[in-house]
Amino acid sequence: MPGERAFVVVAGYKSGLPAGRAAEELYRAGFSKAYKSLSAGARVIGWYASKDPEDLLDLREKALSTESLEESYWWIGVYKESPYAKGYTADEVVRIVREEKGLPWLVAYPMKKSPEWYLVPLEDRRRIMGEHIRIARETSGLAGEVRSYTTYAFGLAGYEFLVIYEVSDIAGWVEVVEKLREARARKWVVMEEPVLVGRLIK
């Protein structure tokens, strides 16, 4: 039996409304968190998680039925236990997204690895990812508080992962990511764009 799963969506919307009013539309549609976007292609960003994939269908239908929001990104992923590091449980992810205040900044992007990565023996992959995780932990303080959520999208989208971060210092986050470019795991990354960056609107 597979372990617990949570279904996650990060969506970007264009809108002629000011970001604050567009965010109100996202909240009314059912998104748990809404962000003013710094990224081209979206005025606002919504984030949502549920244990039931049917909830994502309802959420999308409500957002698309508004006259003021035009969907530009709809990224889905399934949160599950990582083979490389202990993280949140699926229930914790749903609670964090739906109930917790949240950190000021959201960074999200689709990611894909080369076919060669999956031919590397699992123990070797664990060692390679262990270096990546160590660098991330050693440098994450540059960005203040950091929360990381890696979701899986094999067979659901053109990407393989939807990677989501909450951070308290966006300038420090740039320093963390630059340092992570030195990790060996970077060798197998073939896609990690576009990137959506947004500031939480409460």
N, C-alpha and C positions, 0 to 999 in steps of 0.2 A: 504494500500500500504506500502511495506517495505521502509525504508529510503535508503539513498544513500549507495552504497557499493563500495569497492575497492578490487581488487584481487591482492594478494601479494604472491611472491615466494622468498624463500631463498634456494639456491642450493649449494652443495659442489661438487668439482671436483678433481679427481686425475689427475696428469699430470707429464710427464717426463721433462717438460720445467721448467726453473726457474720461481718463483712465478710472477715476473714482466711480463714476456712474456706470461704466462698463463692468467694473468689478462687482457692483451691486447686482447687475444682471447675471453674472456668473454665480454669485451666492444664491440668487433666487432660483437658478436652474438646478442647484444642488451641489456645486463644487464646495469642498471643505475649506479650501484656501484659494485666495486670488492675489495676483501680483501685478504691479505696474511693470511693463516690459521695457528693458533696455535694448532688446534685440529687434532687428528689422523683421518685418513680416507679422508682427503681433503687437497690438496695443496693450493687451492684458493676457495673463497666463493663469490657467486654472489647474488645480491638483486635487486628486480624489483617489480613495482606496476603498475597497469592499471585499468581503469574502465571497460575494455572489457576482459572477460576471454579468448577469442580467441587469444589475444596477448600473453598469456602464452603458448599456444600451438605452436605458431610461434617461440617464444623465445626458447622453449625446442628443437624444431626441428633444429634450427640453431646451438645451442650448441652441440647437439648430432652429427651433421654432420661434426664437426671439427675432425681432426685426432689426435689432441694433448690433448683433454679433455675427461675424462671418468667420467660420473656422479656417485657420491657415495651417495648423498642426494638430494632429491627433495621434499621440504616441501612447501605446499600451504596453504593459509588461506584467509578468506574473512574478510576484515576490515569493522566494522559497529559500531554504537553507543553502548557503554557499558551500562548495566542496573545499574552499580555501581558508575560510575564516569564520569564526562564530559571529553572528550578527543578531539583529532583532528577530523575534518570531513574527509570523504572519499576523497574529492578533495584535502584537505591539505596533506593527506598521499601521494597521487600520486605526488603532487608537491614537497614535501620534499624528497621523494626517487629519483625522476627524476632530480630535478633542484638544490636542496640545496647542499652546499659543504659537509655536513655531519660531525659527530663527529669522532674522530680517531678510536674508537673501536666498533665493532658489536658483540653482544651476542645474540644467537637465540637457541631456543629449543622447541620441541613439549611438550605439557602438557595435562594431563588428570586428571579428578576428579572422585572420587568414585560415584557409583549410589546413595548412601545415600545423597550426597550433593544436588541433584536435588529434594529430598523429603523434604528438609528443606524449610519452608515458605519463600517467597521472601523477606519480610521485615527483617526476621532474617538473611538471606544471605547478605542483604545490610548492616546490622550492623556489621556482621563478616568481610565483605570485607572492610567496613569503617575503621576498626582497621588496617587491612593490608595496606591500602592506607595511613593512617596517619603515620604509622611507616616508610613507604617508603619515604614519603615527608620529615619527620623529619631527616632521615639519608642520603638522596640522595646526600647531599652536600659533603659527604665523597668521592664520586666518581666524583666530579666536576659537569659538566653538564650531565644530564641524560634525555634521551627521551625514552618513553615507547610506544610500539605498541602491543596490544593484538588482534590477529585475530582469527576467528572462523573456525573450520574445521569439524563440526558435519556432518557425512554422506559422507565426502570427503576423510577421511584418518583414520588410526587407532588411532590417537590422536584426542582430541577435540579442542585444541587451538594451535596456533603457536605464541609463545611469542618472541618478538624482542625488544632489547634495543640497543640504541646508548649511549656510555659513553665516557667521556674524560680521566678518570683515571681508568685503569683496576684493579689496586691493591686496590683502594678505593671501587671499585664495590664489591670485595670479602667481605669487611666489611659490606656493605649494605645488601647483601644477607644473611650473617650470622645472622644479627640482625632480618631480616624478618622471620627466622626460629622460632622465638618466637611468631609469630602471630597465632591466633587460626585457621585461614583459612588453615594453613599447614596440619591440621588434615585430610582433605579430599583429599589431593593431592596423587595420586597413580602413576603418571609418570611425569617426567620432565627431560628426557635424551633421546638421547645424547645431548650434548651442543656443538655448534659450536662457536668458538671465532676467530675473525679476525681483522687485522689492515688494515685500509683503504689504498688502492693504488690508487692514483689520476690519 
